[in-house]
Amino acid sequence: MDIPRELIERLSQARRVAVLTGAGISAESGIPTFRDALTGLWANYDPQELATPEGFARNPKMVWEWYAARRTSIVGVRPNPGHDALARLERCFDTFTLVTQNIDSLHQRAGSREVVELHGNITRVKCSLEQRVVSDFAEGESPPRCPCGAYLRPDVVWFGEMLPADALARAEDAAEHCDVFLSIGTSAQVYPAAELPLRALSAGATVVEINPERTALTRHVQFALQGLAGEVLPLLLDKLTAASA
Ligand code: BJW
């Protein structure tokens, strides 16, 4: 993979950088993506039943247990060189906003300090009625109950639900005020996250995509780096560090 010199020059001059990550950045850590034709979660499970409030209302036990199994499966997973490179990249710019659609905490575990989580976090649990995060609950029932009597649910954003307002506002602000925007490992199909690189483009930023496949975004960007995040990002960091030395 060759990183264009023009891109390194633009990054060297950039003061404000915004990044959007999706499931692809965690794929090399062994976490399945959603829309891969064979191994993606939505190829094997029905999102209407598992990732909507209506699905949870129909079958709370099934939804709770599916998320409990996914929570368990990420416990032993480790950040990969893509997450590590982003944590180091954060230190190269005056303003660096890392926005993720992922719920797996791998950016935080790699050392990224400020992570804007658009779709929640699977390690947290909230009350399905009051929407508040609950940390102290009895595990017995499936799903367990909030002290108010309602079911607890994972603190993630399902289809048809609003994103956390503060996280979305921070993400939009970062997209609209950055010099360079990196879209990494996302199919750019889920809104409003998919709008962020387009907002950055409209505001005049240089937009870069890192993905082994073409996506809905590819034709719009100035630089499409076709490769794995865990390979492209360390290379990008090396070239940028060398250019700044
Ligand atoms: C690699 C790689 C490697 C592989 N390196 N790359 C406007 C138009 C149309 C529809 C809508 C719209 N606005 C809202 C909607 C409805 C809906 C939506 O967008 N639907 C679309 C599917 C059409 N959006 C919503 O409902 C959102 N809420 C909302 O907008 O509220 C207001 C509203 C409501 C209703 C109507 C109108 C307005 C909420 C979205 C919540 C998404 N939730 C999920 C589940 C989270 C919990 C869980 O984990 O179970 O979030 S769905 C799933 O998709 C998950 C992801 O965060 C999200 C995005 O997926 P992502 O990350 O892009 O993964 P993939 O698998 O799609 O792509 C992976 C990519 O990586 C691929 O391109 C690979 O090639 C690549 N890759 N290996 C780099 N090594």
Residues whose N, C-alpha, C, O or C-beta is under 5 A from the ligand:
A	BS01	BJW	G22 A23 G24 I25 A27 E28 T33 F34 R35 D36 A51 Q101 N102 H119 V156 V157 W158 F159 G160 E161 M162 L163 G185 T186 S187 A188 Q189 V190 Y191 P192 I210 N211 P212 E213 G227 L228 A229 G230
